[in-house]
């Protein structure tokens, strides 16, 4: 969990980065922005930069495909700054120039880049210094209304920034340097291909493989396996898939520690299905370079996050919904020849 309530800004530099593919350029400021003596602006900036990260759970690391961290430009400059080998404003300029070099997709928008030195952010119960890198791409128009001489005056301001809508950002926390630091990241403007540059090309991130991510990823892989792969080998009704999903969710809710063999036996049971799942899971591990451990502590927050995506509803035309929470053997499916329609038979003891 990330907290910024006790954090303070040590320095702030602002630059502008254009789209290299559109022959736009970058503009580097000559000096940091002074916040000294301003009682309002630091609080507004803290809200703008830090508040969106309050609900971020995934922790990433900086990396390089060649496993040489120094080849990651952001890591190289961040480490120099943290070790006091590179002055803050020079660091902010280097980061902005690197962002410009990877801004080559034609749909990437120009915008201001804010580089912030932060003290006393808290992550996972410990306080650390950090670097924040943020980019604003979208501007809005605001109306200003105020009384004047018995009437009201109306003005407007174009190309203004909404401090409740951070476009892109990351916070790099000065801990676990050898592993690529702890990094939180947001990109709330684009979900398509052109957005890949922020995480993959500018920062070069991969998910930290801790208990939270082990738990969440395992539930994601199992869900996709049930929904996409099992049909190739087994004839499953939708109720059977829901039952398999419920079993896995109940396992993660009831256990404190995940044990692979125990999970496969209690949830899947069928040796053929277990072998299929192991192959499917291995494909995920290879594709995302994120191996699963055979045993790990289950993260309750990851379970709660995934629970909403584990649907347990049978939707029957537009007339009925059947919520299946367990006892699959009490639900039977059939076909009525006279009506020419499918039906479900449900067994129960009490009605409420």
C-alpha positions, 0 to 999 in steps of 0.5 A: 500500500502506498501513502503520501500523506507525510510526503514533501516535495524537495524539488520540481522541474518542468519541461515540454516534450513533443512528438519526435515522429511529427518533427516536434521538439523538446523544450528544457527549462533552465532552472527548477520551479521555486515553491518556496513561500507558496502555501497553496501550490504544493498542496495542489501539486501533491493532489495532482501527482500523488492522489491517483496512486493511492489505489495502485497495488501492482509494484513494478521494477525497472529492467532491461531485456538483456538483464543489464540494468545500466542499459535501462536509461531511466534506471541509469539516471535515477541511480545517479541522482539517488547517489548524488552523482547527478544534480536534480535539474540535470537529471530532469533534463536527461529524463525528458530527453530520453522520453522524447527519443521514445515518443515516436508513435504518430498518436503520442501527444506533446505535453509538459513533463514534471520531474519531482523529488519527493521525501517520505513516501510510504510503501509497504510500511516503510518510508523512503525518498522517491522520484516522480515523473509525470506528463500532462497531455490533455488540456481543458477549458475552465470558467471563472465566475466572481462578483464585481461591483454588484454584478458577476464577471465571467472569464475563462481560461483555455489550455488549463490542467485538471488536477483531478486527471493525471494523464501519465505518471510513475513513482520510483522509490529509492529501495531495492536498487539492485532489483530495479527499485520499486516503481508505481505507474499509471497511464490513464489516457490511452489503453491502445498500442500507442500507450505502450511507449510509457511503460515498455519503451520509456520506463521498461518495466516488469511486474515485481513477482511478489505475493500480491502478483503471484496471487493475482496472476495465478487467478487470472491464468486459471480463469483464462484456462477454464474459459478458453482452454478446457473446451478443447478437451472436455465438454463443459456446460457453463455451470461446470465452468462456474463451479470450477471458478468457484472452487478456485476462488474458495481455495484462495479465500480459505487458505493462507498459503498456496500449495500447487499440488494441493490446489490442483488436486482440490480444485481440478482433480482430473489428472488430464485437466491438471496436465493441461493446466500445467502446460497452459500456465507454463506458456504464461510464465514463458511469455511474461517472464514471470514464473510461479512459485510452487508455494506462496503466501496468499495476498487477500487484497489480490483475491478481493481485486480478482473476485469481481471478475469471477462471474458466477451467474447463468444468464438465461435469455432475458428472463432469469439469472441463476447465481451459482455459488456451490453445490453444482450437483444440485443443478441439472440441465435438460431439453424439453422436446415439447417446448423445444427449449433448454431448462435447468432443474434446481434442487434446494431445501429452503426458500427465502 
